[in-house]
Amino acid sequence: MVTREMDGIAEGRDAISVMLAEVANQLEADLDVLVSRVQGPVVARVQATHLWPSGVLEEAVRRGVTVGVRDLLARLRSDGHLPEELPPDLVELARLRWNQGTELPDLANAWLVGEEAFWDCFAAMTEQLLDDTALSWHVVKAAREQLNGHSARMFELFRCVHENGLDSPRPNGSSRLDAVSRALRGNWVDASELGYNLANSHIALVADTSSLLDALADRTGRQILHVPAPVDGVWGWLGGCSRLSDTELDELLAWQRSRDGRIAFGEPAEGIAGFSASHYQALETRGIASATGESVVRFADVRLLIAVLRDSELAKAFVERELGELDHADERMAELRATLRVYLEQGQSVSTTAALRGRNRKTIQRQLHAAEQLIRHDVRDRSDELLVAMRASEILRRRERLASCPERVSA
């Protein structure tokens, strides 16, 4: 009798383990959505307590959240022990936060907010996969038990790196990436160690592959430095004694657009301060490029858009002020916005807009007139602001979609 009861308990535990693995698999199948859901409140909490350029913050937090979430999902599929060391991406995030002077209580609050968001998504996914409410509760309970102590251990490791700062042991990996990280924190690194002269005039880049950066170096005859980015892609710098002019840089962008591959460009800048400043510009530009689907983007070309999007609430107010009813989500407004955007991007040419939109000139003119009635002024009066507002609106909508867990995630 006792044996049969024990067998039943074992079978029940095995079934729960299978369900845990299935929930973890479903969440990992759409990892970007889960990471965005966790990242959003973490970034908001840190920004509320400490000023740091949002593009830099979001990139660093995204890397940290991604590796943390993957570790959690992996441990839900196994019976692994508590971690003994912090993953390199979280080590680097701790160093960045230390360098920015963030207080430990602020980090603890942000950590708890991210953990709560993860469990909200886990519970929502469990309820979607299982029809039985009681069973869903048992699965969530089992997951929390399996990860018991994990968050506390990870934060303790994170705290040690954060408090020790630059004196803490450095993460394993490329010595060049380590040298780059020190240079980005404003520490001088000798050219013999970095393989690159920090006294250069720099243009920072973020690309899909190192071969894209090598091609740019060959094209310009400039020194190239590139290292694998902590999560995906490649960080790079083009350096030389002289500064590339705006004309030369725009010609380089035009050449790259004729080829395959995605690259985000910072602006030319000098010395060790410029090495860091141009890099953070490239990171922010990469974020905009990803949101808009553009393959080659220069920071100067999206500077206003980046500035608008650094504060989501101010961005929403800007969009509402510039577009008004034109920003409504219905089909007619979407059609008018599409026409207006092409019109502004193509130098306000009705003929070109008609050709690209597949409409006749009279239809385009009617749509432009309708748009002007909605925004209550002539398009030419605020053409730059209108174009930025429409691009910002699209990015804000995309962020809102990513910030909420989907009702149903397919494998």
C-alpha positions as CSV (number, residue, x, y, z in Angstrom):
1,M,0.0,0.0,0.0
2,V,2.8,2.4,1.0
3,T,4.7,1.4,-2.2
4,R,1.7,2.3,-4.4
5,E,1.3,5.6,-2.6
6,M,5.0,6.4,-3.1
7,D,4.8,5.4,-6.8
8,G,1.8,7.8,-7.2
9,I,3.6,10.6,-5.6
10,A,6.7,10.0,-7.8
11,E,4.5,9.9,-10.9
12,G,2.8,13.2,-9.8
13,R,6.2,14.9,-9.4
14,D,7.3,13.6,-12.8
15,A,4.2,15.0,-14.4
16,I,4.8,18.4,-12.8
17,S,8.4,18.4,-14.0
18,V,7.2,17.7,-17.5
19,M,4.7,20.6,-17.3
20,L,7.4,22.9,-15.9
21,A,9.6,22.1,-18.8
22,E,6.8,22.7,-21.3
23,V,6.0,26.2,-19.8
24,A,9.7,27.0,-19.9
25,N,9.9,25.9,-23.5
26,Q,6.9,28.0,-24.5
27,L,8.3,31.1,-22.8
28,E,11.7,30.6,-24.5
29,A,10.0,30.2,-27.9
30,D,9.2,33.9,-27.8
31,L,12.1,35.0,-25.6
32,D,12.2,38.6,-27.0
33,V,8.7,39.2,-25.7
34,L,9.5,37.8,-22.3
35,V,12.7,39.8,-22.0
36,S,10.9,43.0,-23.0
37,R,8.2,42.4,-20.4
38,V,10.8,42.0,-17.7
39,Q,13.1,44.8,-19.0
40,G,10.4,47.5,-19.2
41,P,9.7,47.9,-15.5
42,V,13.4,47.4,-14.5
43,V,14.4,50.3,-16.8
44,A,11.6,52.4,-15.5
45,R,12.6,51.8,-11.9
46,V,16.3,52.6,-12.5
47,Q,15.5,55.7,-14.6
48,A,13.2,56.9,-11.7
49,T,16.1,56.8,-9.3
50,H,19.2,57.6,-11.4
51,L,19.8,59.5,-14.6
52,W,21.6,57.6,-17.3
53,P,21.1,57.9,-21.1
54,S,18.1,55.6,-21.8
55,G,19.6,53.9,-24.9
56,V,22.7,52.9,-22.9
57,L,20.6,51.8,-20.0
58,E,18.2,49.8,-22.1
59,E,21.0,48.0,-23.9
60,A,22.9,47.1,-20.7
61,V,19.7,46.0,-18.9
62,R,18.5,44.0,-22.0
63,R,21.7,42.0,-22.0
64,G,21.5,41.4,-18.3
65,V,17.8,40.4,-18.4
66,T,18.3,38.1,-21.3
67,V,21.1,36.1,-19.7
68,G,19.2,36.1,-16.4
69,V,15.9,34.9,-17.9
70,R,17.7,32.2,-19.9
71,D,19.3,30.9,-16.8
72,L,16.0,30.8,-15.0
73,L,14.3,28.9,-17.8
74,A,17.2,26.4,-18.0
75,R,17.0,25.7,-14.3
76,L,13.3,25.0,-14.6
77,R,14.1,22.2,-16.9
78,S,16.7,20.7,-14.6
79,D,17.6,20.1,-11.0
80,G,20.8,22.2,-11.1
81,H,22.4,23.6,-8.0
82,L,22.5,27.3,-7.1
83,P,24.9,29.3,-9.2
84,E,28.4,29.7,-7.9
85,E,29.4,32.6,-10.1
86,L,27.7,35.5,-12.0
87,P,27.4,35.1,-15.8
88,P,29.8,37.5,-17.7
89,D,26.9,39.6,-19.0
90,L,25.6,40.3,-15.5
91,V,29.2,41.0,-14.3
92,E,29.5,43.7,-17.0
93,L,26.1,45.1,-16.1
94,A,27.2,45.3,-12.4
95,R,30.4,47.1,-13.5
96,L,28.5,49.6,-15.6
97,R,26.0,50.4,-12.8
98,W,28.9,50.8,-10.3
99,N,30.7,53.2,-12.7
100,Q,27.5,55.3,-12.9
101,G,27.2,55.5,-9.1
102,T,24.0,53.7,-8.7
103,E,23.1,52.9,-5.1
104,L,22.6,49.3,-4.0
105,P,19.0,49.8,-2.7
106,D,18.0,51.2,-6.1
107,L,19.5,48.1,-7.7
108,A,17.7,45.8,-5.2
109,N,14.3,47.5,-6.0
110,A,14.9,47.1,-9.7
111,W,15.9,43.5,-9.3
112,L,12.7,42.7,-7.4
113,V,10.6,44.5,-10.0
114,G,12.1,42.4,-12.7
115,E,11.6,39.1,-10.7
116,E,7.9,40.0,-10.2
117,A,7.5,40.6,-13.9
118,F,9.0,37.2,-14.7
119,W,6.7,35.4,-12.4
120,D,3.7,37.3,-13.8
121,C,4.6,36.0,-17.3
122,F,5.2,32.5,-16.0
123,A,1.9,32.3,-14.3
124,A,0.1,33.7,-17.4
125,M,1.7,31.2,-19.6
126,T,0.9,28.3,-17.2
127,E,-2.8,29.3,-17.2
128,Q,-2.8,29.4,-21.0
129,L,-1.3,25.9,-21.3
130,L,-3.4,24.2,-18.6
131,D,-7.2,24.3,-18.3
132,D,-7.2,23.2,-14.7
133,T,-6.7,26.2,-12.3
134,A,-5.7,24.1,-9.4
135,L,-3.1,22.3,-11.5
136,S,-1.8,25.6,-12.8
137,W,-1.3,26.7,-9.2
138,H,0.6,23.5,-8.4
139,V,2.9,24.1,-11.4
140,V,3.7,27.7,-10.4
141,K,4.3,26.6,-6.8
142,A,6.6,23.8,-8.0
143,A,8.5,26.3,-10.2
144,R,9.0,28.7,-7.2
145,E,10.2,25.8,-5.1
146,Q,12.7,24.7,-7.7
147,L,14.1,28.2,-8.0
148,N,14.0,28.8,-4.3
149,G,17.1,30.8,-3.3
150,H,18.2,31.3,-6.9
151,S,17.4,35.0,-7.0
152,A,18.9,35.7,-3.6
153,R,22.1,34.0,-4.7
154,M,22.3,35.8,-8.0
155,F,21.7,39.2,-6.4
156,E,24.4,38.4,-3.8
157,L,26.9,37.7,-6.5
158,F,25.8,40.8,-8.4
159,R,26.1,42.9,-5.2
160,C,29.7,41.6,-4.6
161,V,30.8,42.7,-8.1
162,H,28.9,46.0,-7.8
163,E,30.5,46.9,-4.4
164,N,34.0,45.8,-5.4
165,G,33.8,47.8,-8.6
166,L,36.9,47.8,-10.7
167,D,38.9,45.7,-8.2
168,S,36.6,42.7,-8.6
169,P,37.7,39.7,-10.7
170,R,36.9,40.2,-14.3
171,P,34.7,37.9,-16.4
172,N,36.1,35.3,-18.6
173,G,36.2,36.0,-22.3
174,S,38.1,38.1,-24.8
175,S,40.9,40.2,-23.3
176,R,40.1,42.8,-26.0
177,L,36.5,43.0,-24.9
178,D,37.8,43.5,-21.4
179,A,40.1,46.3,-22.5
180,V,37.2,47.9,-24.5
181,S,35.0,47.8,-21.4
182,R,37.7,49.7,-19.4
183,A,38.1,52.2,-22.2
184,L,34.3,52.8,-22.2
185,R,34.5,53.6,-18.5
186,G,37.0,56.3,-19.2
187,N,40.2,54.4,-18.3
188,W,43.1,54.8,-20.6
189,V,44.1,51.6,-22.3
190,D,47.5,51.3,-24.2
191,A,47.3,50.7,-27.9
192,S,49.5,47.6,-27.4
193,E,46.8,46.0,-25.3
194,L,43.8,47.2,-27.2
195,G,45.2,46.9,-30.7
196,Y,43.8,50.4,-31.4
197,N,44.8,54.0,-30.6
198,L,42.4,55.7,-28.3
199,A,43.9,59.1,-29.3
200,N,42.2,58.6,-32.7
201,S,39.3,60.4,-34.1
202,H,36.6,57.7,-33.8
203,I,33.4,56.6,-35.5
204,A,31.7,53.9,-33.4
205,L,29.5,51.2,-35.1
206,V,27.3,48.4,-34.1
207,A,26.9,45.7,-36.8
208,D,25.6,42.2,-37.4
209,T,29.1,40.8,-38.3
210,S,32.7,41.7,-38.1
211,S,33.1,41.3,-41.9
212,L,30.9,44.3,-42.4
213,L,33.2,46.4,-40.3
214,D,36.3,45.1,-42.1
215,A,34.8,46.1,-45.4
216,L,34.2,49.7,-44.1
217,A,37.8,49.8,-42.9
218,D,39.0,48.7,-46.4
219,R,36.8,51.3,-48.0
220,T,38.1,54.2,-45.8
221,G,41.6,53.1,-45.2
222,R,41.1,53.7,-41.4
223,Q,42.2,51.6,-38.4
224,I,39.5,49.2,-37.3
225,L,38.7,47.8,-33.8
226,H,35.9,45.3,-33.3
227,V,34.8,43.0,-30.5
228,P,31.8,40.6,-30.1
229,A,28.9,42.4,-28.4
230,P,27.9,40.8,-25.1
231,V,24.6,39.5,-26.5
232,D,24.6,39.7,-30.3
233,G,26.2,41.5,-33.1
234,V,29.6,43.3,-33.1
235,W,30.8,46.6,-31.6
236,G,33.3,48.4,-33.7
237,W,35.3,51.7,-34.1
238,L,36.9,53.2,-37.2
239,G,39.8,55.4,-36.2
240,G,42.3,57.7,-37.8
241,C,44.3,60.9,-37.3
242,S,41.9,63.0,-39.2
243,R,38.1,63.4,-38.7
244,L,35.8,62.2,-41.4
245,S,33.7,65.1,-42.8
246,D,29.9,64.9,-42.9
247,T,30.1,64.5,-46.7
248,E,32.6,61.6,-46.4
249,L,30.5,59.9,-43.8
250,D,27.3,60.3,-45.7
251,E,29.0,58.8,-48.8
252,L,30.1,55.9,-46.7
253,L,26.6,55.3,-45.5
254,A,25.3,55.5,-49.1
255,W,27.9,52.9,-50.1
256,Q,26.9,50.6,-47.3
257,R,23.2,50.9,-48.2
258,S,24.0,49.4,-51.6
259,R,25.3,46.3,-49.8
260,D,23.8,43.7,-47.4
261,G,24.0,43.9,-43.6
262,R,22.8,46.2,-40.8
263,I,25.1,48.8,-39.3
264,A,24.4,51.7,-36.9
265,F,26.8,54.6,-36.9
266,G,27.7,57.0,-34.1
267,E,29.1,60.5,-34.8
268,P,32.8,61.3,-35.3
269,A,34.5,62.2,-32.0
270,E,38.0,62.5,-30.7
271,G,40.0,60.8,-27.9
272,I,39.0,58.5,-25.1
273,A,35.8,60.6,-24.4
274,G,34.8,60.4,-28.0
275,F,35.5,56.7,-28.1
276,S,32.8,56.2,-25.4
277,A,30.4,59.0,-26.6
278,S,30.3,57.7,-30.2
279,H,29.7,54.2,-29.0
280,Y,26.7,55.1,-26.9
281,Q,25.3,57.0,-29.9
282,A,25.7,53.9,-32.0
283,L,23.9,51.8,-29.4
284,E,21.0,54.2,-29.3
285,T,20.9,54.3,-33.1
286,R,20.9,50.5,-33.3
287,G,17.8,50.5,-31.1
288,I,16.0,52.9,-33.5
289,A,17.1,50.9,-36.5
290,S,15.8,47.7,-35.0
291,A,12.4,49.4,-34.3
292,T,12.1,50.9,-37.7
293,G,13.5,48.1,-39.8
294,E,16.2,50.3,-41.4
295,S,19.5,48.6,-42.2
296,V,22.0,51.5,-42.2
297,V,21.4,54.5,-39.8
298,R,23.5,57.4,-38.7
299,F,22.9,59.0,-35.2
300,A,22.7,62.5,-36.6
301,D,19.8,61.4,-38.8
302,V,17.7,60.1,-35.9
303,R,19.0,62.5,-33.2
304,L,15.6,64.2,-32.7
305,L,13.8,60.9,-32.7
306,I,16.1,59.5,-30.1
307,A,15.7,62.6,-27.9
308,V,11.9,62.4,-28.2
309,L,11.8,58.7,-27.2
310,R,14.1,59.0,-24.2
311,D,11.0,59.7,-22.1
312,S,8.0,57.6,-23.1
313,E,5.4,59.9,-21.5
314,L,6.9,63.1,-23.1
315,A,7.1,61.2,-26.4
316,K,3.4,60.3,-26.2
317,A,2.5,63.9,-25.5
318,F,4.6,65.0,-28.4
319,V,2.9,62.6,-30.8
320,E,-0.6,63.6,-29.5
321,R,0.2,67.3,-30.0
322,E,1.6,66.9,-33.5
323,L,-0.7,64.3,-34.9
324,G,-3.9,64.6,-32.9
325,E,-6.7,62.4,-34.5
326,L,-4.3,61.4,-37.2
327,D,-2.7,59.1,-34.7
328,H,-5.8,57.0,-34.1
329,A,-5.4,53.3,-34.7
330,D,-8.2,52.8,-37.3
331,E,-7.6,51.8,-40.9
332,R,-8.3,55.2,-42.5
333,M,-5.8,57.0,-40.2
334,A,-3.2,54.4,-40.9
335,E,-3.7,55.0,-44.7
336,L,-3.4,58.7,-44.3
337,R,-0.3,58.4,-42.1
338,A,1.4,56.1,-44.7
339,T,0.8,58.6,-47.5
340,L,1.9,61.6,-45.4
341,R,5.1,59.8,-44.3
342,V,6.1,58.9,-47.8
343,Y,5.3,62.4,-49.0
344,L,7.6,63.9,-46.3
345,E,10.3,61.4,-46.8
346,Q,10.3,62.0,-50.6
347,G,10.8,65.8,-50.4
348,Q,7.1,66.5,-50.5
349,S,6.7,65.3,-54.1
350,V,3.1,64.3,-55.0
351,S,4.2,62.4,-58.1
352,T,6.8,60.4,-56.3
353,T,4.4,59.7,-53.5
354,A,1.7,58.5,-55.9
355,A,4.2,56.2,-57.6
356,L,5.5,54.7,-54.4
357,R,2.0,54.3,-52.9
358,G,0.4,52.9,-56.0
359,R,-2.2,55.7,-56.1
360,N,-3.1,58.4,-58.6
361,R,-2.1,62.1,-58.0
362,K,-5.7,63.2,-57.1
363,T,-6.0,60.5,-54.5
364,I,-2.7,61.5,-52.9
365,Q,-3.8,65.2,-52.9
366,R,-7.1,64.3,-51.3
367,Q,-5.4,62.3,-48.6
368,L,-2.9,65.1,-47.9
369,H,-5.7,67.5,-47.6
370,A,-7.6,65.2,-45.2
371,A,-4.4,64.9,-43.1
372,E,-4.0,68.6,-42.9
373,Q,-7.6,69.0,-41.7
374,L,-6.9,66.5,-38.9
375,I,-3.6,68.2,-37.8
376,R,-5.1,71.7,-38.4
377,H,-2.2,73.2,-40.2
378,D,-0.4,73.1,-43.5
379,V,2.0,70.1,-43.7
380,R,4.8,72.4,-44.8
381,D,4.6,74.4,-41.6
382,R,5.9,71.6,-39.4
383,S,7.1,68.9,-41.8
384,D,10.1,67.8,-39.6
385,E,8.1,67.5,-36.5
386,L,5.3,65.6,-38.3
387,L,7.8,63.0,-39.7
388,V,9.4,62.5,-36.3
389,A,6.0,62.2,-34.6
390,M,4.9,59.5,-37.0
391,R,8.1,57.5,-36.6
392,A,7.9,57.9,-32.8
393,S,4.3,56.7,-32.9
394,E,5.2,53.5,-34.7
395,I,8.0,52.8,-32.3
396,L,5.8,53.4,-29.2
397,R,3.1,51.1,-30.6
398,R,5.7,48.4,-31.2
399,R,7.0,48.8,-27.6
400,E,3.5,48.5,-26.2
401,R,3.0,45.2,-28.1
402,L,6.2,43.8,-26.9
403,A,5.7,45.0,-23.3
404,S,2.6,42.8,-22.8
405,C,2.6,39.0,-22.7
406,P,0.8,37.6,-25.8
407,E,-2.5,35.9,-25.2
408,R,-1.2,32.8,-26.9
409,V,2.4,31.8,-27.7
410,S,3.0,29.2,-30.3
411,A,6.0,26.9,-30.1
